[in-house]
Amino acid sequence: MRRSRALAEMLLLFAAFFLPGYAAQGFMSVAGPSTDILMLQAIITGIPQFLLMVYVAITAGATPPSRWGFVRFEPRDAVRTTVLFFACFAVVAPFIILIVALPADVTRSLTRGYRWGLQNAAQIPLAILFGITAGYREEFFFRSYLLGRLEELGVQVPFAVAASTALFAAGHVYEGPLAVAITAALGVLLSGAWLRRRSLHVVAIGHGAYNTAVLCLGLVLPHALPEAAAVHIFHLQ
């Protein structure tokens, strides 16, 4: 694919499916737990966006689906996905420990922003679909597609990962500085997982399972944490 066409394609896909959400971040308030409608909206819009991005990527360069990570999910991939799931929490743990240890005024400034969460356990099935949809949509664009296109343009892997991760993290500004730092760390981890196996299913399911687990932990974990941590991490008062 010609360089100009590849750049135009990347910019248009980002502008169509991600830029509106990025631009609206400044208007997001510190809201309460997510509603069924909010998650359903994300699912209903996320699935066709994912499918259209896949269609464009495959047809634009006449490339096989395997080029974009649509490979057979092997038994070993279940292990890889599980390891990635726990690795996500391992990456996040030092940030949470730091926030709990810092003075309250510092943690307040680092964790100011919107927080996703569930209202009750009845939302868990919807949260699973919500998490997996986001996992496939984001992992296809930021890892499979973006890293693949940058590779085609001759961008060295470290710079491609840095660009992808920076763009990925920028989408979480609405959650506060801590979330941006955590998302950047997760972006590096997920990029490494993608480059190692090049299976969209491994990174998307691992990412989606992590998303879902975080939502579910919000139902119980805040009550087991010190008051300062519950207030600043989950915004419960």
MODELLER restraints for C-alpha pairs under 7 A, 6 or more apart:
rsr = mdl.restraints
at = mdl.atoms
rsr.add(forms.Gaussian(group=physical.xy_distance, feature=features.Distance(at['CA:1:A'], at['CA:61:A']), mean=6.17, stdev=0.5))
rsr.add(forms.Gaussian(group=physical.xy_distance, feature=features.Distance(at['CA:3:A'], at['CA:153:A']), mean=6.39, stdev=0.5))
rsr.add(forms.Gaussian(group=physical.xy_distance, feature=features.Distance(at['CA:6:A'], at['CA:149:A']), mean=6.91, stdev=0.5))
rsr.add(forms.Gaussian(group=physical.xy_distance, feature=features.Distance(at['CA:17:A'], at['CA:49:A']), mean=6.76, stdev=0.5))
rsr.add(forms.Gaussian(group=physical.xy_distance, feature=features.Distance(at['CA:22:A'], at['CA:171:A']), mean=5.53, stdev=0.5))
rsr.add(forms.Gaussian(group=physical.xy_distance, feature=features.Distance(at['CA:25:A'], at['CA:173:A']), mean=6.92, stdev=0.5))
rsr.add(forms.Gaussian(group=physical.xy_distance, feature=features.Distance(at['CA:25:A'], at['CA:174:A']), mean=5.05, stdev=0.5))
rsr.add(forms.Gaussian(group=physical.xy_distance, feature=features.Distance(at['CA:26:A'], at['CA:174:A']), mean=6.60, stdev=0.5))
rsr.add(forms.Gaussian(group=physical.xy_distance, feature=features.Distance(at['CA:28:A'], at['CA:114:A']), mean=6.72, stdev=0.5))
rsr.add(forms.Gaussian(group=physical.xy_distance, feature=features.Distance(at['CA:28:A'], at['CA:174:A']), mean=6.60, stdev=0.5))
rsr.add(forms.Gaussian(group=physical.xy_distance, feature=features.Distance(at['CA:29:A'], at['CA:114:A']), mean=5.99, stdev=0.5))
rsr.add(forms.Gaussian(group=physical.xy_distance, feature=features.Distance(at['CA:30:A'], at['CA:113:A']), mean=5.55, stdev=0.5))
rsr.add(forms.Gaussian(group=physical.xy_distance, feature=features.Distance(at['CA:30:A'], at['CA:114:A']), mean=4.31, stdev=0.5))
rsr.add(forms.Gaussian(group=physical.xy_distance, feature=features.Distance(at['CA:30:A'], at['CA:115:A']), mean=6.68, stdev=0.5))
rsr.add(forms.Gaussian(group=physical.xy_distance, feature=features.Distance(at['CA:31:A'], at['CA:114:A']), mean=6.03, stdev=0.5))
rsr.add(forms.Gaussian(group=physical.xy_distance, feature=features.Distance(at['CA:31:A'], at['CA:115:A']), mean=6.86, stdev=0.5))
rsr.add(forms.Gaussian(group=physical.xy_distance, feature=features.Distance(at['CA:33:A'], at['CA:116:A']), mean=6.04, stdev=0.5))
rsr.add(forms.Gaussian(group=physical.xy_distance, feature=features.Distance(at['CA:33:A'], at['CA:117:A']), mean=4.50, stdev=0.5))
rsr.add(forms.Gaussian(group=physical.xy_distance, feature=features.Distance(at['CA:33:A'], at['CA:118:A']), mean=5.07, stdev=0.5))
rsr.add(forms.Gaussian(group=physical.xy_distance, feature=features.Distance(at['CA:33:A'], at['CA:119:A']), mean=5.42, stdev=0.5))
rsr.add(forms.Gaussian(group=physical.xy_distance, feature=features.Distance(at['CA:34:A'], at['CA:116:A']), mean=5.97, stdev=0.5))
rsr.add(forms.Gaussian(group=physical.xy_distance, feature=features.Distance(at['CA:34:A'], at['CA:117:A']), mean=5.47, stdev=0.5))
rsr.add(forms.Gaussian(group=physical.xy_distance, feature=features.Distance(at['CA:34:A'], at['CA:118:A']), mean=5.56, stdev=0.5))
rsr.add(forms.Gaussian(group=physical.xy_distance, feature=features.Distance(at['CA:34:A'], at['CA:119:A']), mean=6.76, stdev=0.5))
rsr.add(forms.Gaussian(group=physical.xy_distance, feature=features.Distance(at['CA:39:A'], at['CA:130:A']), mean=6.06, stdev=0.5))
rsr.add(forms.Gaussian(group=physical.xy_distance, feature=features.Distance(at['CA:42:A'], at['CA:130:A']), mean=6.99, stdev=0.5))
rsr.add(forms.Gaussian(group=physical.xy_distance, feature=features.Distance(at['CA:43:A'], at['CA:130:A']), mean=5.71, stdev=0.5))
rsr.add(forms.Gaussian(group=physical.xy_distance, feature=features.Distance(at['CA:43:A'], at['CA:133:A']), mean=6.13, stdev=0.5))
rsr.add(forms.Gaussian(group=physical.xy_distance, feature=features.Distance(at['CA:46:A'], at['CA:133:A']), mean=6.33, stdev=0.5))
rsr.add(forms.Gaussian(group=physical.xy_distance, feature=features.Distance(at['CA:46:A'], at['CA:134:A']), mean=6.86, stdev=0.5))
rsr.add(forms.Gaussian(group=physical.xy_distance, feature=features.Distance(at['CA:46:A'], at['CA:137:A']), mean=6.47, stdev=0.5))
rsr.add(forms.Gaussian(group=physical.xy_distance, feature=features.Distance(at['CA:47:A'], at['CA:133:A']), mean=6.41, stdev=0.5))
rsr.add(forms.Gaussian(group=physical.xy_distance, feature=features.Distance(at['CA:50:A'], at['CA:137:A']), mean=4.94, stdev=0.5))
rsr.add(forms.Gaussian(group=physical.xy_distance, feature=features.Distance(at['CA:58:A'], at['CA:64:A']), mean=6.39, stdev=0.5))
rsr.add(forms.Gaussian(group=physical.xy_distance, feature=features.Distance(at['CA:58:A'], at['CA:65:A']), mean=6.43, stdev=0.5))
rsr.add(forms.Gaussian(group=physical.xy_distance, feature=features.Distance(at['CA:68:A'], at['CA:144:A']), mean=5.48, stdev=0.5))
rsr.add(forms.Gaussian(group=physical.xy_distance, feature=features.Distance(at['CA:68:A'], at['CA:145:A']), mean=6.46, stdev=0.5))
rsr.add(forms.Gaussian(group=physical.xy_distance, feature=features.Distance(at['CA:69:A'], at['CA:144:A']), mean=6.45, stdev=0.5))
rsr.add(forms.Gaussian(group=physical.xy_distance, feature=features.Distance(at['CA:69:A'], at['CA:198:A']), mean=5.39, stdev=0.5))
rsr.add(forms.Gaussian(group=physical.xy_distance, feature=features.Distance(at['CA:69:A'], at['CA:199:A']), mean=4.33, stdev=0.5))
rsr.add(forms.Gaussian(group=physical.xy_distance, feature=features.Distance(at['CA:69:A'], at['CA:200:A']), mean=4.41, stdev=0.5))
rsr.add(forms.Gaussian(group=physical.xy_distance, feature=features.Distance(at['CA:70:A'], at['CA:199:A']), mean=6.38, stdev=0.5))
rsr.add(forms.Gaussian(group=physical.xy_distance, feature=features.Distance(at['CA:70:A'], at['CA:200:A']), mean=6.03, stdev=0.5))
rsr.add(forms.Gaussian(group=physical.xy_distance, feature=features.Distance(at['CA:71:A'], at['CA:199:A']), mean=6.07, stdev=0.5))
rsr.add(forms.Gaussian(group=physical.xy_distance, feature=features.Distance(at['CA:77:A'], at['CA:202:A']), mean=6.38, stdev=0.5))
rsr.add(forms.Gaussian(group=physical.xy_distance, feature=features.Distance(at['CA:80:A'], at['CA:202:A']), mean=6.82, stdev=0.5))
rsr.add(forms.Gaussian(group=physical.xy_distance, feature=features.Distance(at['CA:81:A'], at['CA:202:A']), mean=5.09, stdev=0.5))
rsr.add(forms.Gaussian(group=physical.xy_distance, feature=features.Distance(at['CA:81:A'], at['CA:203:A']), mean=6.96, stdev=0.5))
rsr.add(forms.Gaussian(group=physical.xy_distance, feature=features.Distance(at['CA:81:A'], at['CA:205:A']), mean=6.84, stdev=0.5))
rsr.add(forms.Gaussian(group=physical.xy_distance, feature=features.Distance(at['CA:81:A'], at['CA:206:A']), mean=5.13, stdev=0.5))
rsr.add(forms.Gaussian(group=physical.xy_distance, feature=features.Distance(at['CA:82:A'], at['CA:206:A']), mean=6.82, stdev=0.5))
rsr.add(forms.Gaussian(group=physical.xy_distance, feature=features.Distance(at['CA:84:A'], at['CA:206:A']), mean=5.78, stdev=0.5))
rsr.add(forms.Gaussian(group=physical.xy_distance, feature=features.Distance(at['CA:85:A'], at['CA:206:A']), mean=4.91, stdev=0.5))
rsr.add(forms.Gaussian(group=physical.xy_distance, feature=features.Distance(at['CA:85:A'], at['CA:207:A']), mean=6.86, stdev=0.5))
rsr.add(forms.Gaussian(group=physical.xy_distance, feature=features.Distance(at['CA:85:A'], at['CA:209:A']), mean=6.75, stdev=0.5))
rsr.add(forms.Gaussian(group=physical.xy_distance, feature=features.Distance(at['CA:85:A'], at['CA:210:A']), mean=5.83, stdev=0.5))
rsr.add(forms.Gaussian(group=physical.xy_distance, feature=features.Distance(at['CA:88:A'], at['CA:186:A']), mean=6.42, stdev=0.5))
rsr.add(forms.Gaussian(group=physical.xy_distance, feature=features.Distance(at['CA:88:A'], at['CA:210:A']), mean=6.98, stdev=0.5))
rsr.add(forms.Gaussian(group=physical.xy_distance, feature=features.Distance(at['CA:91:A'], at['CA:185:A']), mean=6.79, stdev=0.5))
rsr.add(forms.Gaussian(group=physical.xy_distance, feature=features.Distance(at['CA:91:A'], at['CA:186:A']), mean=6.88, stdev=0.5))
rsr.add(forms.Gaussian(group=physical.xy_distance, feature=features.Distance(at['CA:92:A'], at['CA:182:A']), mean=6.12, stdev=0.5))
rsr.add(forms.Gaussian(group=physical.xy_distance, feature=features.Distance(at['CA:99:A'], at['CA:107:A']), mean=5.70, stdev=0.5))
rsr.add(forms.Gaussian(group=physical.xy_distance, feature=features.Distance(at['CA:100:A'], at['CA:229:A']), mean=5.52, stdev=0.5))
rsr.add(forms.Gaussian(group=physical.xy_distance, feature=features.Distance(at['CA:107:A'], at['CA:232:A']), mean=6.37, stdev=0.5))
rsr.add(forms.Gaussian(group=physical.xy_distance, feature=features.Distance(at['CA:108:A'], at['CA:232:A']), mean=5.90, stdev=0.5))
rsr.add(forms.Gaussian(group=physical.xy_distance, feature=features.Distance(at['CA:110:A'], at['CA:176:A']), mean=6.08, stdev=0.5))
rsr.add(forms.Gaussian(group=physical.xy_distance, feature=features.Distance(at['CA:110:A'], at['CA:177:A']), mean=5.09, stdev=0.5))
rsr.add(forms.Gaussian(group=physical.xy_distance, feature=features.Distance(at['CA:110:A'], at['CA:178:A']), mean=5.29, stdev=0.5))
rsr.add(forms.Gaussian(group=physical.xy_distance, feature=features.Distance(at['CA:111:A'], at['CA:176:A']), mean=5.16, stdev=0.5))
rsr.add(forms.Gaussian(group=physical.xy_distance, feature=features.Distance(at['CA:111:A'], at['CA:177:A']), mean=6.39, stdev=0.5))
rsr.add(forms.Gaussian(group=physical.xy_distance, feature=features.Distance(at['CA:111:A'], at['CA:178:A']), mean=5.62, stdev=0.5))
rsr.add(forms.Gaussian(group=physical.xy_distance, feature=features.Distance(at['CA:111:A'], at['CA:232:A']), mean=5.95, stdev=0.5))
rsr.add(forms.Gaussian(group=physical.xy_distance, feature=features.Distance(at['CA:111:A'], at['CA:233:A']), mean=6.38, stdev=0.5))
rsr.add(forms.Gaussian(group=physical.xy_distance, feature=features.Distance(at['CA:112:A'], at['CA:175:A']), mean=6.79, stdev=0.5))
rsr.add(forms.Gaussian(group=physical.xy_distance, feature=features.Distance(at['CA:112:A'], at['CA:176:A']), mean=5.07, stdev=0.5))
rsr.add(forms.Gaussian(group=physical.xy_distance, feature=features.Distance(at['CA:113:A'], at['CA:174:A']), mean=5.57, stdev=0.5))
rsr.add(forms.Gaussian(group=physical.xy_distance, feature=features.Distance(at['CA:113:A'], at['CA:175:A']), mean=4.22, stdev=0.5))
rsr.add(forms.Gaussian(group=physical.xy_distance, feature=features.Distance(at['CA:113:A'], at['CA:176:A']), mean=4.78, stdev=0.5))
rsr.add(forms.Gaussian(group=physical.xy_distance, feature=features.Distance(at['CA:114:A'], at['CA:174:A']), mean=6.03, stdev=0.5))
rsr.add(forms.Gaussian(group=physical.xy_distance, feature=features.Distance(at['CA:114:A'], at['CA:175:A']), mean=4.77, stdev=0.5))
rsr.add(forms.Gaussian(group=physical.xy_distance, feature=features.Distance(at['CA:115:A'], at['CA:175:A']), mean=6.35, stdev=0.5))
rsr.add(forms.Gaussian(group=physical.xy_distance, feature=features.Distance(at['CA:115:A'], at['CA:234:A']), mean=6.56, stdev=0.5))
rsr.add(forms.Gaussian(group=physical.xy_distance, feature=features.Distance(at['CA:116:A'], at['CA:215:A']), mean=6.83, stdev=0.5))
rsr.add(forms.Gaussian(group=physical.xy_distance, feature=features.Distance(at['CA:117:A'], at['CA:215:A']), mean=5.03, stdev=0.5))
rsr.add(forms.Gaussian(group=physical.xy_distance, feature=features.Distance(at['CA:117:A'], at['CA:218:A']), mean=5.78, stdev=0.5))
rsr.add(forms.Gaussian(group=physical.xy_distance, feature=features.Distance(at['CA:118:A'], at['CA:215:A']), mean=6.06, stdev=0.5))
rsr.add(forms.Gaussian(group=physical.xy_distance, feature=features.Distance(at['CA:118:A'], at['CA:216:A']), mean=6.80, stdev=0.5))
rsr.add(forms.Gaussian(group=physical.xy_distance, feature=features.Distance(at['CA:118:A'], at['CA:218:A']), mean=6.82, stdev=0.5))
rsr.add(forms.Gaussian(group=physical.xy_distance, feature=features.Distance(at['CA:118:A'], at['CA:219:A']), mean=6.46, stdev=0.5))
rsr.add(forms.Gaussian(group=physical.xy_distance, feature=features.Distance(at['CA:120:A'], at['CA:219:A']), mean=6.89, stdev=0.5))
rsr.add(forms.Gaussian(group=physical.xy_distance, feature=features.Distance(at['CA:124:A'], at['CA:216:A']), mean=6.92, stdev=0.5))
rsr.add(forms.Gaussian(group=physical.xy_distance, feature=features.Distance(at['CA:127:A'], at['CA:212:A']), mean=5.87, stdev=0.5))
rsr.add(forms.Gaussian(group=physical.xy_distance, feature=features.Distance(at['CA:128:A'], at['CA:212:A']), mean=5.48, stdev=0.5))
rsr.add(forms.Gaussian(group=physical.xy_distance, feature=features.Distance(at['CA:131:A'], at['CA:208:A']), mean=4.46, stdev=0.5))
rsr.add(forms.Gaussian(group=physical.xy_distance, feature=features.Distance(at['CA:131:A'], at['CA:209:A']), mean=6.53, stdev=0.5))
rsr.add(forms.Gaussian(group=physical.xy_distance, feature=features.Distance(at['CA:131:A'], at['CA:211:A']), mean=5.20, stdev=0.5))
rsr.add(forms.Gaussian(group=physical.xy_distance, feature=features.Distance(at['CA:131:A'], at['CA:212:A']), mean=5.12, stdev=0.5))
rsr.add(forms.Gaussian(group=physical.xy_distance, feature=features.Distance(at['CA:132:A'], at['CA:204:A']), mean=6.99, stdev=0.5))
rsr.add(forms.Gaussian(group=physical.xy_distance, feature=features.Distance(at['CA:132:A'], at['CA:205:A']), mean=6.22, stdev=0.5))
rsr.add(forms.Gaussian(group=physical.xy_distance, feature=features.Distance(at['CA:132:A'], at['CA:208:A']), mean=4.17, stdev=0.5))
rsr.add(forms.Gaussian(group=physical.xy_distance, feature=features.Distance(at['CA:132:A'], at['CA:209:A']), mean=6.76, stdev=0.5))
rsr.add(forms.Gaussian(group=physical.xy_distance, feature=features.Distance(at['CA:134:A'], at['CA:208:A']), mean=6.54, stdev=0.5))
rsr.add(forms.Gaussian(group=physical.xy_distance, feature=features.Distance(at['CA:135:A'], at['CA:204:A']), mean=4.52, stdev=0.5))
rsr.add(forms.Gaussian(group=physical.xy_distance, feature=features.Distance(at['CA:135:A'], at['CA:205:A']), mean=6.39, stdev=0.5))
rsr.add(forms.Gaussian(group=physical.xy_distance, feature=features.Distance(at['CA:135:A'], at['CA:207:A']), mean=5.23, stdev=0.5))
rsr.add(forms.Gaussian(group=physical.xy_distance, feature=features.Distance(at['CA:135:A'], at['CA:208:A']), mean=4.36, stdev=0.5))
rsr.add(forms.Gaussian(group=physical.xy_distance, feature=features.Distance(at['CA:136:A'], at['CA:204:A']), mean=4.72, stdev=0.5))
rsr.add(forms.Gaussian(group=physical.xy_distance, feature=features.Distance(at['CA:139:A'], at['CA:203:A']), mean=6.63, stdev=0.5))
rsr.add(forms.Gaussian(group=physical.xy_distance, feature=features.Distance(at['CA:139:A'], at['CA:204:A']), mean=5.56, stdev=0.5))
rsr.add(forms.Gaussian(group=physical.xy_distance, feature=features.Distance(at['CA:140:A'], at['CA:200:A']), mean=6.74, stdev=0.5))
rsr.add(forms.Gaussian(group=physical.xy_distance, feature=features.Distance(at['CA:142:A'], at['CA:164:A']), mean=5.70, stdev=0.5))
rsr.add(forms.Gaussian(group=physical.xy_distance, feature=features.Distance(at['CA:142:A'], at['CA:168:A']), mean=6.69, stdev=0.5))
rsr.add(forms.Gaussian(group=physical.xy_distance, feature=features.Distance(at['CA:143:A'], at['CA:191:A']), mean=5.96, stdev=0.5))
rsr.add(forms.Gaussian(group=physical.xy_distance, feature=features.Distance(at['CA:143:A'], at['CA:194:A']), mean=6.70, stdev=0.5))
rsr.add(forms.Gaussian(group=physical.xy_distance, feature=features.Distance(at['CA:144:A'], at['CA:200:A']), mean=6.65, stdev=0.5))
rsr.add(forms.Gaussian(group=physical.xy_distance, feature=features.Distance(at['CA:146:A'], at['CA:164:A']), mean=6.77, stdev=0.5))
rsr.add(forms.Gaussian(group=physical.xy_distance, feature=features.Distance(at['CA:147:A'], at['CA:160:A']), mean=6.00, stdev=0.5))
rsr.add(forms.Gaussian(group=physical.xy_distance, feature=features.Distance(at['CA:147:A'], at['CA:161:A']), mean=6.91, stdev=0.5))
rsr.add(forms.Gaussian(group=physical.xy_distance, feature=features.Distance(at['CA:150:A'], at['CA:160:A']), mean=6.13, stdev=0.5))
rsr.add(forms.Gaussian(group=physical.xy_distance, feature=features.Distance(at['CA:161:A'], at['CA:188:A']), mean=6.90, stdev=0.5))
rsr.add(forms.Gaussian(group=physical.xy_distance, feature=features.Distance(at['CA:161:A'], at['CA:191:A']), mean=6.51, stdev=0.5))
rsr.add(forms.Gaussian(group=physical.xy_distance, feature=features.Distance(at['CA:165:A'], at['CA:184:A']), mean=5.70, stdev=0.5))
rsr.add(forms.Gaussian(group=physical.xy_distance, feature=features.Distance(at['CA:165:A'], at['CA:187:A']), mean=5.01, stdev=0.5))
rsr.add(forms.Gaussian(group=physical.xy_distance, feature=features.Distance(at['CA:165:A'], at['CA:188:A']), mean=6.35, stdev=0.5))
rsr.add(forms.Gaussian(group=physical.xy_distance, feature=features.Distance(at['CA:166:A'], at['CA:184:A']), mean=6.66, stdev=0.5))
rsr.add(forms.Gaussian(group=physical.xy_distance, feature=features.Distance(at['CA:168:A'], at['CA:187:A']), mean=6.89, stdev=0.5))
rsr.add(forms.Gaussian(group=physical.xy_distance, feature=features.Distance(at['CA:169:A'], at['CA:180:A']), mean=5.19, stdev=0.5))
rsr.add(forms.Gaussian(group=physical.xy_distance, feature=features.Distance(at['CA:169:A'], at['CA:183:A']), mean=5.14, stdev=0.5))
rsr.add(forms.Gaussian(group=physical.xy_distance, feature=features.Distance(at['CA:169:A'], at['CA:184:A']), mean=5.09, stdev=0.5))
rsr.add(forms.Gaussian(group=physical.xy_distance, feature=features.Distance(at['CA:170:A'], at['CA:180:A']), mean=6.71, stdev=0.5))
rsr.add(forms.Gaussian(group=physical.xy_distance, feature=features.Distance(at['CA:172:A'], at['CA:179:A']), mean=6.34, stdev=0.5))
rsr.add(forms.Gaussian(group=physical.xy_distance, feature=features.Distance(at['CA:172:A'], at['CA:180:A']), mean=5.55, stdev=0.5))
rsr.add(forms.Gaussian(group=physical.xy_distance, feature=features.Distance(at['CA:173:A'], at['CA:180:A']), mean=5.88, stdev=0.5))
rsr.add(forms.Gaussian(group=physical.xy_distance, feature=features.Distance(at['CA:190:A'], at['CA:203:A']), mean=6.32, stdev=0.5))
rsr.add(forms.Gaussian(group=physical.xy_distance, feature=features.Distance(at['CA:193:A'], at['CA:203:A']), mean=6.64, stdev=0.5))
rsr.add(forms.Gaussian(group=physical.xy_distance, feature=features.Distance(at['CA:194:A'], at['CA:203:A']), mean=6.30, stdev=0.5))
rsr.add(forms.Gaussian(group=physical.xy_distance, feature=features.Distance(at['CA:222:A'], at['CA:230:A']), mean=4.86, stdev=0.5))
rsr.add(forms.Gaussian(group=physical.xy_distance, feature=features.Distance(at['CA:222:A'], at['CA:234:A']), mean=6.80, stdev=0.5))
rsr.add(forms.Gaussian(group=physical.xy_distance, feature=features.Distance(at['CA:230:A'], at['CA:236:A']), mean=5.82, stdev=0.5))
rsr.add(forms.Gaussian(group=physical.xy_distance, feature=features.Distance(at['CA:231:A'], at['CA:237:A']), mean=5.62, stdev=0.5))
